[in-house]
Amino acid sequence: MSRVEKVIGHKINEIRHRSHLTQIEFAEEIDVHPSYIGPMEKGRKCPSFHTLLRIASRFTIPVYEFFLETEAAMENPTLELNLLLSSRPREEQTMVIELAHSLFKNMEKKPKK
């Protein structure tokens, strides 16, 4: 799975959440099988161009925004980390968060030069 697929999937996930739709409701809105939504949002399945067109049309988004967001997101470390974590199991996500807390705590203890 490429970074582009992950970023497009993240954008689709944002659209669905902003619309307050479940994955099943979202699938009905864009005329795909509900089992397609999760893997698509995680970047494991790349939506076809026709699916992107249906999403763009249904939610009044220019289709090119999926691709503009992709370029911007690839420059954003926070989004990159979010995309990386979103495709991992919950236990691994929790482990990474605990490691980050520990790392930041240790960084705060070290005197700044």
Secondary structure, 3 states (H helix, E strand, C coil): CCHHHHHHHHHHHHHHHHCCCCHHHHHHHHCCCHHHHHHHHCCCCCCCHHHHHHHHHHCCCCCCHHHHHHHHHCCCHHHHHHHHHHCCCHHHHHHHHHHHHHHHHHHHHCCCC
